[in-house]
């Protein structure tokens, strides 16, 4: 049986605390949202995303741009800048497409859609001014399906909100969660 001196408990506790401090002092900080943001990254800038799709929803540009800003403000400790930032997002909405889905024959023999799909596509340029190896130019798409017995005008607000959330999550994950 080994008998440890009285002060070895303090030594063990001190060693444990120093180890924790060393580990938490790494170059990447993690948040509960899964973001891994370097400690020297303090600001984010989100430029307005104009809608350049053939079909234009008049509220989509603002909804998407504000959704991306809100994601970074609410889920990171970054400060939102009005121009330039350590992280910068710019781009445009390039697609707003409605397509029939799940084609089936009606009672009179015509082909009809049992569901429709709204797909929104966004081209994003991400610049990390602290680490340009993380920069990217990518296209992101998300969609919303609804029963063809309902009109687009009945579901469009909910569809745009749902699609915006999907796109913002995908862009957030690609840029700071390294997914």
N, C-alpha and C positions, 0 to 999 in steps of 0.2 A: 504494500500500500504506500502510495506516495503522498507525502504531506506537503502542501503548498504554503509558502509564506503568506502572511496576512495581506501584504501589499500586492500580491499577484492578481487579485480580483480587480484592483484599480488599474493595473497594467493592462489586463485583458479588456476592460471597459474602454480605456483610452485608445488602445489599438483598434478596437471595433469602431469607435467614433471617428478616428482618423481615416480608417478605411472607407467609411460611409462618405465622408467629406471628399475624399479623393475620387470615388466613383461618381458622385453627383457633380463633380466639377468637370465632367467630360465636355467635349466641344459641341455636343448636340443636346438640346433640351427636349424633353418629351412632354406632351400634354395628355390629358385624359381623352382627347379626341383622336389620338393616334398621330398627331402632327409631330414631326421631328424638325425643329427649327433651330438653326445655329444661334448661339447667344449673341453674336454680333449683328444679327438681323433684327431690326427694331421697327421698321416701317413697311407699309404695303400701299401700293397705288393701283387702283382699278380704273382704267380708262372707260369711257362710255362705249358700249358695243352697239354700233348702228345695225339696223335691220336691212340687209341687202338681199333678202330672199325675194323670189318672184311674187309670193303672196306675203303681204305684210300685216301682221297683227299690230295695231297701233300702240299697245301697251307692253309688248314683249321686250323691247330694248331696255326700257326702264326697269321692268320687273327682273330681268336677268342681271343687269348691271348692279342694281341695289341688292339682289340676292347674294351675289358674289362678295360684295363689300360686307354685308351683314355676317356672312359666314366667317370671314377673317376677323372681324371686330368681336364677334361673340364667342368664337372658339379658339382664339389665340390671344397672346398678349401684345400683338403688333398694333401700332398706331396707324390709322388710316391717314394718308397724305393726299392733298389735292393735286399734286403734281410730283412725279418722280418718287421712288421709294427703293428700299433695299430689294423688295420683291415688286415686280411690275407685271400687270396683266393688260393686254389689249387684244383687239380682234373685231370680229363681226359675226352677226347671225347670217348664215348663208343658205339655210333651208327651213321652210315651213310647209311641209308636204302632207296632204291628206290622201290616203289610199284605201281602197276597199280591202278587206281582209276576210278570210274564211268564206269564199264564194260557194254558194249552193244554189240549187234549182228551186224556183218558186213553183207553186201549184200549176201555173200556166206555162211552165217550161222555160221561163227566162232565168238567166243567171243573175243572182242578186247577192249582195254582201250581207252576211249576218253580223259582221263587225267592221268597224272602220278604225284606221290608225292615223294619228297625228304624230309626225316625226319632226323634231326641231334639231337642226345641225348648227354648231357654232365652231368657228375657226378661232383658236386661241394662240396668242404668242405670249409665252411666259419668260421673263428675264429675271434671273437671280443675280443682282449686282454684287453680291458677296461671293458667289461661286458660279461662274458661268458654265461650268460643266453640267449644271442642272437645268439650264435653259431648254425650252422646247417650243416648237411650232406644231400644234396638233389639232385635229378635228375631233369634236365630241358630238355624239348624237344620243338622243333619248326619245322615247315615244310613249304614247298614251293610247290605249285601245278602249272603244266604247261600242255598245250595241247599236246596230244600224237603225233601230226603231226610234232613236233619239237624234235630233239635229245637232250639228256642231255647235250652234249657238247655245244649246242647252248645257253642253259640257265644256265649252272652250275655256272658261275661267278656271275651272278645276284642273283641266288638262294642262294649261299653261303653268299653273302653280306646281303641279306634280312634276312636269318635265323640267322646269327650272330647278327644282330641288335635286333631281337626279343629275342634271348637268353640273350644278354647283358642287355637289358631293364628288363627282368624278374628277373635276378640275382641281378641287382642294386636295383630294387624295393623290393625284398625280404630281402636284407641285410641292406639297409639304409632308405628305404621309408616305411618300416613296412607294406607292402601290403600283 
